[in-house]
Amino acid sequence: MTNSPAGLRSTAPRRAGFRSAAAVFAVGMAGTTLPTPLYGLYRQELGFSELTVTLVFATYAVGVIITLLLAGNHSDRVGRRPVLLCALLFGAASAVCFLLEGGLPLLYSGRLLSGVSAGLLSGVGTVTVIELADPARRARAGLAATAANMGGLGCGPLLAGFLAEYAPSPLTLPFVTHLVLLAVAAVTVLLLPETVSEPRLRSRLAPSGVYVPPEVRAVFAPAAVAAFAGFSLLGLFTAVAPSFLAETLGERNLAVCGLVVFAVFLASTAGQALTGRTSVSNALPLGCAVLVVGLVLVGASLWAESLALLVLGGMCGGLGQGLAFRAGLTGVSAAAPAAHRAATVSSFFVVAYTGISVPVIGVGALSVALGLRSAGLIFTGCVIVVAAGTGVWLYRRRGQDEERTAGRAA
């Protein structure tokens, strides 16, 4: 990856470029959560269980993980623009699968293609936004990339929820709208400067797999576990919360469902923005603590059947997830040697996206036997234990590091 974008001749194109790239990033990521408020409609139409909903949702994470492992570094060789266009194309193919409404096989295919799109975008979108900013605006560009990522994920349910609730053709119009946005995004990509100085379009994939250098493992392990716990919360809201709202709280307004999920991702974006105001060693345990508080509130909302508590818990948990996620990613990236940085960061994302899928599948399986409310309570209890244990370990290690530092100074 180059830090000096090629072909940028003035500050103005860079400013316009990084903002445009952030918009493309947000549009692409919005498509990955677009079906969230619509799962209830698909359940009515196709007659499948809550377990099937979680399996359809988890297929997305499978696509993300496979793509990260196979093509996480590919834009370093072929250039940013070709990979961005491929990501948008996979997003369009996913929308077409949902538009065809051909039953479960197309739903699974649509989610898998959406995962491939997100897997490509999560790396190349972030890098492109940062590279298109002039050096004085790199910090602002990093925040723009964060906002585009989580903000895009939050805008998907918001857009789909309002269109499905207040416009005709609830299972068609959201995806048609997204296809139009993708077309605009593709034209925007063609107008962006290429930031890789010598792109090799015929380069083959060179999978890096899961690799964490020995010197990074002490930092990687707790950061990845915290990311796993935080993404589990995001998975709960994007896969299961719509069913809980409808079946337990009697809230069937799809726009409300979209707003609830949007609020969680908005809080995550805010948490990531706040991370830069404190050190990684402070932000990571603090994020775990705030995440635990959010999970306790989510559990309380399931017990009391309270929409207000669910929203409050989701926002608090999202804030903690954002704090811990960005702090963990920053720490892992800083600790990794340059030669293995991309592979290490990709491995971090693999753990995070495992968290967004595996626990949610467990909730779906438990809901068949115990009901959605009991399954959700068990889920929140398990994730609380993981997040709290990680936070306590990080806090104790931080204290030990400070003692060692003070001892050396003395």
Buried (B, 14 or more C-beta within 10 A) or exposed (E): BEEEBBEBEEEEBBBBBBBBBBBBBBBBBBBBBBBBBBBBBBBEEEEBEBBBBBBBBBBBBBBBBBBBBBBBBBBBBBBBBBBBBBBBBBBBBBBBBBBEBEEEEBBBBBBBBBBBBBBBBBBBBBBBBBBBBBEEBBEBBBBBBBBBBBBBBBBBBBBBBBBBBEEEEBBBBBBEBBBEBBEEBBEBBEEBBBBBEEBEEEEEEEBBEBEBBEEBEEBBBBBBBBBBBBBBBBBBBBBBBBBBBBBBBEBEBBBBBBBBBBBBBBBBBBBBBBBBEEEBBBBBBBBBBBBBBBBBBBBBBBEEEBBEBBBBBBBBBBBBBBBBBBBBBBBBBEBBEEEBBBBBBBBBBBBBBBBBBBBBBBBBBBBEEEBBBEBBBBBBEBBBEBBBBBBBBBBEBBEEEEEEEEEEEE
